[in-house]
Amino acid sequence: MQINRLFQTKEVTLSFEVFPPKTDAGLESVLKATHKIAELHPDFMSVTYGAGGGTSRSTAKIAADLQETYGTTVLAHLTCVTATKAKVAEMVDNYRELGIQNIMALRGDLPRDGVRGEDYRYAAELIRDIKKRAPELCIGGACYPEGHVECARPSEDLDHLKAKVEAGCDFLTTQMFFDNNILYNFLYKLEKKGIHVPVCAGIMPITNAKQVARSVALSGSTIPQRFRTMVDRFGDDPGSMRQAGVIYATEQIVDLIANGVGHIHVYSMNKPEVAAGIQRSLSEILGVGK
Ligand SMILES: Cc1cc2nc3c(=O)[nH]c(=O)nc-3n(C[C@H](O)[C@H](O)[C@H](O)COP(=O)(O)OP(=O)(O)OC[C@H]3O[C@@H](n4cnc5c(N)ncnc54)[C@H](O)[C@@H]3O)c2cc1C
């Protein structure tokens, strides 16, 4: 199913994200985890894509496997920072042949060695190419409630986002955020800017203390005091931290849905127990607006 259609027909949706293994040797255990998540019957599952392109075959394999085995609606990611136009065309054709109807089109994080490809600078260029090659596909793009880390001014980031949406984004998914007010302010700014595509709120359950530093460094997300206190108190006890992280994420989701933000994407990171914990706590709420 196309995700933009899904958003038109359902007021509240819950989706989960998984990522491919770094090497083929890890594929089996990742597939096992993705199967457990698919058995929860989320509205869709996204499969990330390594910016260097190294995991590209696994992304397609995992997405196709979920679709075939569970009938899951999948969103396969594609990045362009090191890709050539030929590679993008090959990947889009491959996704289409596999029956994948949704692509999350991204620039990708800049490679550590600084060597990027010459064909693409920004995600908007990738989106334009996908739309031209496969106009029937539904395309998602990333957005950043606190501004993208490389962009000095959030207002400029919004200008770039508007251009990206006009290039052909059917919906947006946000970077993680830990304070819902940041999202509400961002949604207001989108409205004023004339960006009207559906926005899926990206929620990252932080279930171990190490994840905090890593996630914040990558995303630049603000960490509220309430969150810091939780990590300070439970960070050294893995069981308590996992439970507290799931509860924090679930509370964020309840508040979002209560305030009319119905499309929730959980960065579940190949952790079925985290996905299941969140879904279980929302079982009645997920039926809202059916
Ligand atoms: C929901 C989500 C899913 C993700 N999945 C993946 C994944 O699967 N694999 C992966 O490697 N990474 C993934 N990422 C990370 C993402 O690749 C990085 O955040 C990356 O740094 C930016 O990608 P983008 O597509 O948002 O880039 P862009 O939209 O191209 O923006 C990148 C930067 O360029 C600026 N910019 C855009 N257009 C212009 C312009 N015309 N002139 C000047 N500046 C401009 C923007 O303001 C921004 O600072 C994901 C992020 C999110 C939020």
The ligand as an SDF file (V2000), in Angstrom:
LIG
                    3D

 53 58  0  0  0  0  0  0  0  0999 V2000
   13.3580    9.9240    9.0690 C   0  0  0  0  0  0  0  0  0  0  0  0
   14.8350    9.8200    8.7720 C   0  0  0  0  0  0  0  0  0  0  0  0
   15.3310    8.6690    8.1680 C   0  0  0  0  0  0  0  0  0  0  0  0
   16.7010    8.5650    7.8620 C   0  0  0  0  0  0  0  0  0  0  0  0
   17.1850    7.4120    7.2850 N   0  0  0  0  0  0  0  0  0  0  0  0
   18.4890    7.3250    6.9280 C   0  0  0  0  0  0  0  0  0  0  0  0
   19.0020    6.1780    6.2410 C   0  0  0  0  0  0  0  0  0  0  0  0
   18.2810    5.2170    5.9410 O   0  0  0  0  0  0  0  0  0  0  0  0
   20.3070    6.1570    5.9010 N   0  0  0  0  0  0  0  0  0  0  0  0
   21.1510    7.2110    6.1950 C   0  0  0  0  0  0  0  0  0  0  0  0
   22.3290    7.1390    5.8620 O   0  0  0  0  0  0  0  0  0  0  0  0
   20.7020    8.3060    6.8480 N   0  0  0  0  0  0  0  0  0  0  0  0
   19.3950    8.3920    7.2160 C   0  0  0  0  0  0  0  0  0  0  0  0
   18.9310    9.5120    7.8510 N   0  0  0  0  0  0  0  0  0  0  0  0
   19.8670   10.6020    8.1810 C   0  0  0  0  0  0  0  0  0  0  0  0
   19.9730   11.6260    7.0220 C   0  0  0  0  0  0  0  0  0  0  0  0
   20.5530   11.0040    5.9060 O   0  0  0  0  0  0  0  0  0  0  0  0
   20.8360   12.7820    7.5080 C   0  0  0  0  0  0  0  0  0  0  0  0
   20.1420   13.5200    8.4870 O   0  0  0  0  0  0  0  0  0  0  0  0
   21.4330   13.6840    6.4430 C   0  0  0  0  0  0  0  0  0  0  0  0
   22.4440   14.4620    7.0820 O   0  0  0  0  0  0  0  0  0  0  0  0
   20.4530   14.6100    5.7490 C   0  0  0  0  0  0  0  0  0  0  0  0
   19.6250   13.9470    4.8960 O   0  0  0  0  0  0  0  0  0  0  0  0
   18.3730   14.6990    4.2000 P   0  0  0  0  0  0  0  0  0  0  0  0
   17.7860   13.7450    3.2520 O   0  0  0  0  0  0  0  0  0  0  0  0
   17.5150   15.3280    5.2070 O   0  0  0  0  0  0  0  0  0  0  0  0
   19.1900   15.8390    3.3880 O   0  0  0  0  0  0  0  0  0  0  0  0
   18.7670   17.1730    2.6670 P   0  0  0  0  0  0  0  0  0  0  0  0
   17.3120   17.3820    2.6270 O   0  0  0  0  0  0  0  0  0  0  0  0
   19.5080   17.1910    1.3650 O   0  0  0  0  0  0  0  0  0  0  0  0
   19.3830   18.2780    3.6440 O   0  0  0  0  0  0  0  0  0  0  0  0
   20.7560   18.1820    4.0520 C   0  0  0  0  0  0  0  0  0  0  0  0
   21.2860   19.5670    4.4160 C   0  0  0  0  0  0  0  0  0  0  0  0
   21.4060   20.3380    3.2210 O   0  0  0  0  0  0  0  0  0  0  0  0
   20.7020   21.5700    3.3390 C   0  0  0  0  0  0  0  0  0  0  0  0
   20.1770   21.8930    2.0050 N   0  0  0  0  0  0  0  0  0  0  0  0
   19.1850   21.2560    1.3320 C   0  0  0  0  0  0  0  0  0  0  0  0
   18.9880   21.8230    0.1270 N   0  0  0  0  0  0  0  0  0  0  0  0
   19.8780   22.8360    0.0300 C   0  0  0  0  0  0  0  0  0  0  0  0
   20.1940   23.8060   -0.9670 C   0  0  0  0  0  0  0  0  0  0  0  0
   19.5360   23.8440   -2.1310 N   0  0  0  0  0  0  0  0  0  0  0  0
   21.1800   24.7030   -0.7240 N   0  0  0  0  0  0  0  0  0  0  0  0
   21.8740   24.6950    0.4360 C   0  0  0  0  0  0  0  0  0  0  0  0
   21.6390   23.8030    1.4340 N   0  0  0  0  0  0  0  0  0  0  0  0
   20.6550   22.8920    1.2270 C   0  0  0  0  0  0  0  0  0  0  0  0
   19.6100   21.3000    4.3740 C   0  0  0  0  0  0  0  0  0  0  0  0
   19.1920   22.5040    4.9940 O   0  0  0  0  0  0  0  0  0  0  0  0
   20.3560   20.3630    5.3270 C   0  0  0  0  0  0  0  0  0  0  0  0
   21.1800   21.1100    6.2120 O   0  0  0  0  0  0  0  0  0  0  0  0
   17.5810    9.6420    8.1930 C   0  0  0  0  0  0  0  0  0  0  0  0
   17.0710   10.7860    8.8280 C   0  0  0  0  0  0  0  0  0  0  0  0
   15.7060   10.8830    9.1210 C   0  0  0  0  0  0  0  0  0  0  0  0
   15.1990   12.1140    9.8180 C   0  0  0  0  0  0  0  0  0  0  0  0
  1  2  1  0
  2  3  1  0
  2 52  2  0
  3  4  2  0
  4  5  1  0
  4 50  1  0
  5  6  2  0
  6  7  1  0
  6 13  1  0
  7  8  2  0
  7  9  1  0
  9 10  1  0
 10 11  2  0
 10 12  1  0
 12 13  2  0
 13 14  1  0
 14 15  1  0
 14 50  1  0
 15 16  1  0
 16 17  1  0
 16 18  1  0
 18 19  1  0
 18 20  1  0
 20 21  1  0
 20 22  1  0
 22 23  1  0
 23 24  1  0
 24 25  2  0
 24 26  1  0
 24 27  1  0
 27 28  1  0
 28 29  2  0
 28 30  1  0
 28 31  1  0
 31 32  1  0
 32 33  1  0
 33 34  1  0
 33 48  1  0
 34 35  1  0
 35 36  1  0
 35 46  1  0
 36 37  1  0
 36 45  1  0
 37 38  2  0
 38 39  1  0
 39 40  1  0
 39 45  2  0
 40 41  1  0
 40 42  2  0
 42 43  1  0
 43 44  2  0
 44 45  1  0
 46 47  1  0
 46 48  1  0
 48 49  1  0
 50 51  2  0
 51 52  1  0
 52 53  1  0
M  END
$$$$
